[in-house]
Amino acid sequence: MGNFFERIGDTVLYQLERLGRMGLFLLRTVTSIVTPPYKLRPIIRQIHFIGACSIFVILFTGAFTGMVLGLQGYYTLRKFGSEGYLGAAVALSLLRELGPVLTALMVVGRAGSAICAEIGIMRISEQIDALECMAIDPHRFLMAPKLVAGIISVPLLTAIFDTVGIFGGCLVGVGLFGVNEGAYFQGMYASVVWLDIYMGFVKSLVFGVLLIWIAAGKGYFLHLERSGGFGAEGVSRITTSAVVCSSVAILVSDYLISAILL
């Protein structure tokens, strides 16, 4: 019985230590962002990797998400004779919830996993230790550009996702089911208010911070994890853990932000 409570206490202390580690990691990264010198080239490189290289998957996902919303929304609204509100239903669903959440999840799968694997390999190959030996702050050199790029890229990708999704819903509703095009866009114009856009923007900013923070932090502290394995096995396990934790954090924060802003 004593060993049982000892294991519980050990697990709780370990998780608290991990939480404190990650909090200090984020604090040091943010501090390195706001203190000079400022270098734009690494940030632009990361914006290209996180943002520009994710555009295709965002376009593809956004188009089919909007088309599914148009399909399901039409059959639901038709029961109440309200097909003219299809544009409002598609736009509000995308702007408030699906746009920010699905964009962040796509970026986690495409860029977050790569960031975690990159930092993890640098840790096990002692490249991060080499940077510290050369008096180069790894938070400024590696983490800060990624965090800034995530804050910039995710809201822009969300805007692209929302726009493509709205026109995807229009393609199905207007082109396939014959909903009046003017009614589609007029209903959207009359229903969407600034709070809807603001909520999606805030969510995308928070999601951008979360996914970069968790992905980079998991790789950075690979040598302190209990997941097993320090070589290739350790990198694979920590990358999987980073994707899962980032996805869960995005969904939980989505609910919390909605509860606060509504």
Secondary structure, 3 states (H helix, E strand, C coil): CHHHHHHHHHHHHHHHHHHHHHHHHHHHHHHHHHCCCCCHHHHHHHHHHHCHHHHHHHHHHHHHHHHHHHHHHHHHHHCCCCHHHHHHHHHHHHHHHHHHHHHHHHHHHHHHHHHHHHHHHHHHCCHHHHHHHCCCCHHHHHHHHHHHHHHHHHHHHHHHHHHHHHHHHHHHHHHHCCCCHHHHHHHHHHHCCHHHHHHHHHHHHHHHHHHHHHHHHHHHCHHHCCCCCCCHHHHHHHHHHHHHHHHHHHHHHHHHHHHHHC
